[in-house]
Amino acid sequence: MNKNIFLIILFVGTITVIPIVDAQLLGTVANQKSIEVTIDQSEIIHVKHVIYSSNNPGEIKLFYGLVEESLKITNENGEVEVGRIGNDIEGITGLLIFASQQNTIVEYNLTNIKTLNDNLWSMNIEYPEKFSILFYEKINSIFLNDNLIELKDKKGFSINGGGNVNLQYYVNYPTIIKEITWEENKFDVEIITDSKIEKFNFEQIEKSISFQVNEKNKFVTLKMSNELLGGPYAILLNNEKIQYNLVNNENTVSLNFKPKISGEIVIIGTTVIPEFSMFIPLIMGFFIILTMPLMKKINLH
């Protein structure tokens, strides 16, 4: 009897020891159905892993910044036990998911990975597998590794293959609207930036838009109609070419760049709205071509 009790105690002790040893020796990587990182209006970021059912134990890695008190592991029957991987310095860095006939759901919050600089949230997110980043409705565009991504009617995007990404987005969208009137047409040019914009100018003959930026290392996104200024484009900062990324929509284009110094921005296109007078010779030539057969018929009579 005493021997049986000892074996039971030893077995239970073994189970409790498993979570704190190196899980690489105990199981393979768990097969995850989905990994979602949800960003809302607060400083808290929520993470949800859905792990497929399996007859074998498997491990998953957790995102950096885990709030241990928020960790919750469940399946259809409620909360379940898992092994915890980590150490006293880093805390919990991963989980060992035991064999289960049901999908396992792991949820937790992240903290201390977002920083607010003026009006811009910034964060680094890293994970070795494919994961999705979802946003609340107010966010319609973000900067991923300094590149503009317009979400439009999408809730977010996926990082295929995983990796380390730098993510930034505005708390409030700082929008400047400049109206351009040419002949009887009006075009709105939308500039989204925290930098102060001055001396905005449109040159029809030179096929260019120019303005002054008074701050460095701040995103500048310019949205305009393709009809106003068409590409391909060149963007100059104080007469030197700078890099930009372009997002093409059905009738509009978005140009995004990040000036490293203050100065004059010049955006040069290859096509521009034509002057009305340019159409006159074309219209006259068109009518001449149409009327030539008619004139021949008249002459015959």
Secondary structure, 3 states (H helix, E strand, C coil): CHHHHHHHHHHHHHHHHHHHCCHHHCCEECCEEEEEEEECCCCCEEEEEEECCECCCEEEECCCCEEEEEEEEEECCEECCCEEEEECCCEEEEEEECCECCCEEEEEEECCCEEEECCEEEEEEEECCCEEEEECCCCCEEEECCEEEECCCCCEEEECCCEEEEEEEECCCCEEEEEEEECCEEEEEEEEECCCEEEEEEECCCCEEEEEECCCCCCEEEEEECCCEECCCEEEECCEECCCEEEECCCEEEEEECCCCCEEEEEECCEECCCHHHHHHHHHHHHHHHHHHHHHHHHHC
